[in-house]
C-alpha cells in the first residue's frame, strides 16, 4: 500500500512517456446506486466528487481537470477509514496492511491536509476511470464508491 496515496506511482510514471491518446466521448448519462450517483456529459475533461459521511465524518467537494498537476493536487491523499469502522473491517479480514503511515483514521489520526478524505475519494474516482479510454467529458459523483464507479463505467461503455 506504499504510503496509502498515489505519490510513488506518480513519481514512477514521470519517467515514462506514453502515446498521445484521443479523448473518447459517450452520450450523457447517470447511474444511481449504492447510496450515491454518478453522472457524465460531454464537455471539459474534469472530474468532481462530493463527499458526505454525516455530521462527524468527512464532507466536501473536490475537482480535478485534465492538465492540472495530478500528483500535487490529488495524488498525495491517503486512503482513510472512519474510526468507528476499524474493528468491523478487521473482523472481516480487511485492512491487514493498514498502518498510521498509510491510512488516515478519521476522528483519530491527523490528516495531511483538512480535505484529505475528500481528495482521496477524487483519487479513487480518477483511478477507476483509468480503466476506460481517456474521457473527453465531465464526470461528477456524489457519495461515490468503487462499486458505483464500476456501474457507471458499465453504463457508459457496456
C-alpha positions in Angstrom: 0.0 0.0 0.0 3.1 2.2 0.0 2.0 5.4 1.9 -1.7 5.0 1.1 -1.6 7.6 -1.7 -0.6 7.7 -5.3 2.6 9.6 -4.8 5.0 6.8 -5.5 3.1 5.8 -8.6 3.1 9.4 -9.9 6.9 9.6 -9.4 7.5 6.4 -11.2 5.3 7.4 -14.1 7.0 10.8 -14.5 9.9 9.0 -16.3 7.6 7.1 -18.7 6.3 8.7 -21.9 3.2 7.2 -23.3 1.5 7.7 -26.6 -0.9 10.6 -27.2 -4.4 9.2 -26.9 -7.6 10.6 -28.4 -10.3 11.5 -25.9 -13.4 9.3 -26.0 -16.8 10.8 -25.6 -20.0 8.9 -24.8 -23.6 10.2 -24.6 -24.6 11.9 -21.3 -25.9 9.5 -18.6 -26.5 9.0 -15.0 -26.4 6.0 -12.6 -27.9 5.9 -9.1 -26.7 3.0 -6.9 -25.2 2.1 -3.5 -26.4 5.3 -1.9 -24.8 7.7 -4.4 -24.9 8.8 -8.0 -22.6 9.2 -11.0 -23.3 11.5 -13.9 -21.4 12.2 -17.1 -21.8 14.6 -20.1 -19.6 15.7 -23.0 -17.6 18.8 -22.1 -14.4 19.8 -20.4 -12.4 16.8 -19.2 -12.8 17.1 -15.5 -14.0 15.0 -12.5 -15.8 16.3 -9.5 -16.7 14.4 -6.3 -19.0 15.3 -3.4 -18.4 13.5 -0.1 -20.8 13.5 2.9 -20.1 11.0 5.7 -22.5 12.8 8.0 -22.0 15.4 10.7 -18.9 13.8 12.3 -17.4 12.4 9.1 -15.6 14.0 6.2 -17.6 16.3 4.0 -16.8 18.4 1.0 -16.2 18.8 -2.7 -13.1 18.3 -4.8 -12.4 18.8 -8.6 -9.6 17.9 -10.9 -9.3 18.7 -14.6 -7.2 17.2 -17.3 -4.0 19.3 -17.5 -3.9 20.0 -13.7 -1.0 18.7 -11.8 -2.3 15.3 -10.6 0.5 14.5 -8.2 0.3 17.9 -6.5 -3.5 18.3 -6.4 -4.7 14.7 -5.9 -2.0 12.0 -5.7 -0.9 13.0 -2.2 -4.2 11.9 -0.4 -4.0 8.7 1.6 -6.8 6.2 1.9 -9.0 6.6 5.0 -11.4 4.8 7.3 -13.8 6.1 9.8 -12.7 5.4 13.4 -16.0 3.6 14.2 -15.5 1.2 11.3 -11.9 0.0 12.1 -12.9 -3.1 14.2 -15.6 -4.2 11.7 -13.1 -4.1 8.8 -10.5 -6.0 10.8 -13.1 -8.6 11.8 -13.9 -9.0 8.1 -10.2 -9.7 7.4 -9.7 -6.3 5.6 -7.1 -3.6 6.2 -4.3 -6.0 7.2 -1.7 -3.8 5.7 -3.1 -0.6 7.2 -0.8 1.5 9.4 -0.9 5.1 10.8 1.5 5.9 8.0 -0.6 4.8 5.1 -4.2 5.1 6.3 -5.9 8.1 7.9 -8.3 7.0 10.7 -10.8 9.8 10.5 -11.6 11.0 14.0 -8.3 9.8 15.5 -5.5 10.5 13.0 -4.1 13.7 11.7 -4.8 14.4 8.0 -2.0 15.7 5.8 -4.5 18.4 4.9 -8.0 19.0 6.1 -9.5 17.9 2.8 -7.5 14.7 2.6 -10.5 12.2 2.7 -12.4 14.2 0.1 -9.4 14.4 -2.2 -8.8 10.6 -1.7 -12.3 10.0 -3.0 -11.4 12.0 -6.0 -8.3 9.8 -6.4 -10.5 6.7 -6.2 -12.7 8.0 -9.0 -9.8 9.0 -11.3 -8.2 5.6 -10.7 -11.4 3.8 -11.6 -11.9 6.0 -14.7 -8.4 5.0 -15.8 -10.0 1.6 -16.7 -11.7 3.3 -19.6 -10.4 5.1 -22.6 -9.4 8.7 -21.8 -12.7 10.6 -21.5 -13.4 14.0 -23.1 -16.2 14.7 -20.7 -17.2 15.9 -17.2 -17.9 13.2 -14.6 -19.5 14.1 -11.3 -20.0 11.7 -8.4 -21.8 12.1 -5.1 -21.2 9.6 -2.3 -19.1 7.5 -4.6 -17.6 4.1 -4.2 -15.7 1.7 -6.4 -18.9 -0.3 -6.9 -20.8 2.8 -8.0 -17.9 3.8 -10.4 -17.9 0.3 -11.9 -21.7 0.5 -12.5 -21.2 4.0 -14.1 -18.4 2.7 -16.4 -20.5 -0.3 -17.3 -23.4 2.0 -18.3 -21.1 4.3 -20.3 -19.4 1.5 -22.3 -21.5 -1.6 -21.7 
